[in-house]
Amino acid sequence: MSNVAKIEQPDTGTMMAVIARAASDPSVDLDKMERLLQMKERIDARETEAAFNAALCAAQSETGRISADAVNPQTRSNYASYAKLDKVLRPIYTKHGLALSFDEADSPKPEHVRVLCHVTHKGGHHKTYQKDMPADGKGAKGGDVMTKTHAAGAAMSYGMRYLLKGIFNVAVGEEDNDGNGHSGPTVSMDQAANIEALLTEVGGDKRRFLAYLKVESISDIPAANYATVIKEIEAKRARS
């Protein structure tokens, strides 16, 4: 019976001892050594992945709701800037041995930028997250609102912020305390911009509209209500 056949799910220390003994045994051929080394690599990979997951879980458990510090002039909605997110999150994730780096890649979607976030743990495991962001320079009504260079930079900036929020499961804003809060995802940036544009086109009173929906900003509208909201705005257009 070979040395490899006797090994059943050893830990790293045991595996190293087995490899050391095999390396000093002239009867162990190269093929057996190769299989031992491959088994060691699989064990190491599982252990470093487990350490990565534990660190990410610990970082998320320490991350609370982050207050908004900026306003989107197009949608007139509040959001937490990348600088604010970074200021709050960096001390937390670095304490748990995590590091972030951003990059970009070609997107399969036309006129989009694929933003990448490489998350690395000090134990060696890493994971890459990605988000495709539009970079066509178009506004909510389809007109050109920025150059391609500006659009690419804006897409990268938005993508970094969205990835940072998503990786650490960040909620932005204050806790609802008036009984009118909602749970679940809210409208996307494009959907919010579309609602804003339609309201402007039909001459709607945004303040009254938000009060009617019981939200503070367009970005707070539940995603599940998007179609209904659009129908109500279009109905106002028809009545005008």
C-alpha positions in Angstrom: 0.0 0.0 0.0 1.4 3.4 -1.0 1.9 6.3 1.4 -0.8 8.3 -0.5 -3.4 5.7 0.1 -3.0 6.0 3.9 -3.8 9.8 3.9 -7.4 10.8 4.7 -8.1 14.5 5.0 -5.0 15.5 7.0 -4.5 19.0 8.3 -1.6 21.2 7.0 0.8 20.1 9.7 0.2 16.4 9.2 0.5 16.9 5.4 3.8 18.6 5.7 5.1 15.8 7.9 4.0 13.2 5.3 5.6 15.2 2.5 8.9 15.5 4.5 9.0 11.8 5.1 8.1 11.0 1.5 10.9 13.3 0.2 13.5 11.5 2.3 12.3 8.1 1.3 14.0 6.9 -1.9 11.2 4.4 -2.6 8.6 7.2 -3.1 8.5 8.0 -6.8 7.9 11.4 -8.5 4.3 10.6 -9.3 3.4 9.9 -5.6 5.2 13.1 -4.6 3.2 15.1 -7.2 -0.1 13.7 -5.8 1.0 14.6 -2.2 1.8 18.1 -3.2 -1.5 18.5 -5.0 -3.3 17.3 -1.9 -1.4 19.9 0.1 -2.4 22.6 -2.3 -6.1 21.7 -2.0 -5.9 21.6 1.8 -4.2 25.0 1.8 -6.8 26.5 -0.5 -9.7 25.3 1.7 -8.0 26.8 4.8 -7.3 30.1 3.2 -10.8 30.4 1.8 -12.3 29.6 5.2 -10.1 32.4 6.7 -11.2 34.8 4.0 -14.9 34.1 4.6 -14.5 34.4 8.4 -12.7 37.8 8.0 -15.4 39.1 5.6 -18.1 37.9 7.9 -16.5 39.6 10.9 -16.1 42.9 8.9 -19.7 42.8 7.9 -20.8 42.2 11.4 -19.1 45.4 12.5 -20.4 47.5 9.7 -23.5 49.5 10.6 -25.7 51.8 8.6 -23.7 54.7 7.0 -25.3 58.1 6.8 -25.5 59.9 3.4 -23.2 62.8 2.9 -23.8 63.8 -0.8 -26.6 64.7 -3.1 -27.2 63.6 -6.7 -28.2 66.8 -8.5 -30.0 64.9 -11.3 -32.2 62.8 -9.0 -31.9 65.2 -6.0 -31.4 62.2 -3.8 -28.9 61.7 -1.0 -26.2 59.0 -1.1 -23.0 58.1 0.7 -19.9 59.1 -1.3 -17.0 56.8 -1.9 -14.9 58.9 0.4 -17.5 58.5 3.2 -17.8 54.7 2.7 -14.0 54.4 2.6 -13.5 56.4 5.8 -15.9 54.1 7.7 -15.1 50.8 6.1 -11.3 50.8 5.7 -10.4 50.7 9.4 -12.8 47.8 9.8 -11.8 45.5 6.9 -8.0 46.2 7.3 -8.3 45.2 11.0 -9.5 41.8 9.8 -6.7 41.4 7.3 -8.5 42.4 4.2 -7.3 44.6 1.4 -9.1 46.1 -1.6 -7.8 47.1 -5.0 -9.7 48.3 -8.0 -9.2 47.8 -11.7 -11.3 47.8 -14.9 -11.8 45.4 -17.8 -13.6 45.2 -21.1 -17.3 44.7 -20.7 -19.4 42.5 -23.1 -22.1 45.2 -23.0 -21.6 48.0 -25.5 -20.5 51.4 -24.1 -20.0 50.0 -20.6 -17.1 49.8 -18.3 -16.5 46.7 -16.2 -15.2 47.8 -12.8 -13.3 45.2 -10.8 -12.6 45.0 -7.1 -10.0 42.5 -5.9 -10.5 41.6 -2.3 -7.4 39.9 -0.7 -7.0 38.3 2.7 -3.6 38.2 4.5 -3.9 34.4 4.6 -3.6 34.4 0.8 -7.1 33.9 -0.5 -8.6 36.5 -2.8 -11.9 37.1 -4.7 -12.7 39.4 -7.5 -16.1 41.2 -7.7 -17.3 43.0 -10.8 -20.0 45.5 -11.9 -20.7 46.7 -15.5 -21.5 50.4 -15.6 -22.9 52.4 -18.5 -20.3 54.9 -20.0 -22.2 56.3 -23.0 -22.4 59.8 -21.6 -26.2 59.9 -22.1 -28.6 61.5 -19.7 -32.0 60.3 -18.5 -33.6 61.7 -21.7 -31.1 60.1 -24.0 -29.1 63.3 -24.8 -25.4 63.7 -24.5 -24.5 65.2 -21.0 -20.8 64.4 -20.9 -17.8 63.5 -23.0 -16.8 59.8 -23.4 -13.7 60.5 -21.2 -15.9 62.0 -18.5 -18.4 59.2 -18.8 -15.8 56.5 -18.4 -14.4 58.3 -15.3 -18.0 58.6 -13.8 -18.7 55.0 -14.5 -15.5 53.9 -12.7 -16.4 56.1 -9.8 -20.0 54.8 -9.5 -18.8 51.2 -9.9 -16.3 51.5 -7.1 -18.9 52.9 -4.8 -21.5 50.3 -5.7 -18.9 47.5 -5.3 -17.8 48.8 -1.9 -21.4 48.9 -0.7 -22.1 45.5 -2.0 -19.1 43.6 -0.7 -19.7 44.7 2.9 -23.5 44.8 2.6 -23.8 48.4 3.5 -27.1 50.1 4.2 -27.1 53.9 3.6 -29.3 56.3 5.6 -31.0 56.6 8.9 -33.2 53.9 10.5 -36.9 54.4 9.7 -38.8 55.3 12.8 -42.1 56.6 11.6 -43.7 53.3 10.7 -43.6 54.1 7.0 -40.3 52.4 6.2 -40.0 49.7 3.6 -37.8 46.7 3.2 -36.2 45.3 0.1 -34.3 46.9 -2.8 -35.0 50.4 -4.0 -35.0 51.7 -7.6 -31.7 51.7 -9.5 -29.8 54.9 -10.5 -31.2 54.7 -14.0 -34.7 54.1 -12.8 -34.5 57.0 -10.4 -33.2 59.2 -13.2 -36.1 58.1 -15.4 -38.7 59.0 -12.8 -37.0 62.4 -12.3 -37.0 63.1 -16.0 -40.7 62.1 -16.4 -41.8 64.2 -13.5 -40.1 67.2 -15.0 -41.6 66.5 -18.4 -45.2 66.4 -17.1 -44.6 69.3 -14.7 -45.2 67.3 -11.6 -44.7 68.7 -8.1 -41.8 66.6 -6.8 -42.4 67.5 -3.1 -46.0 66.5 -3.2 -45.2 63.4 -5.2 -42.7 62.2 -2.7 -45.1 63.0 0.2 -47.7 60.9 -1.6 -45.3 58.0 -1.9 -44.1 58.5 1.7 -40.5 58.6 0.8 -37.8 61.3 1.3 -36.2 61.0 -2.1 -36.8 59.3 -5.5 -33.9 56.9 -4.7 -35.9 55.6 -1.7 -38.8 54.3 -3.9 -39.0 50.5 -3.6 -37.9 48.8 -6.8 -41.2 46.7 -6.7 -43.2 50.0 -7.1 -41.2 51.3 -10.1 -43.7 50.2 -12.8 -46.7 51.6 -10.8 -44.9 54.9 -10.3 -44.2 55.3 -14.0 -47.8 54.5 -14.8 -49.0 57.2 -12.4 -46.7 59.8 -13.9 -47.8 58.8 -17.5 -51.4 59.1 -16.3 -50.8 62.7 -15.3 -49.3 63.4 -18.7 -52.5 62.0 -20.3 -54.7 64.2 -18.1 -52.7 67.3 -19.0 
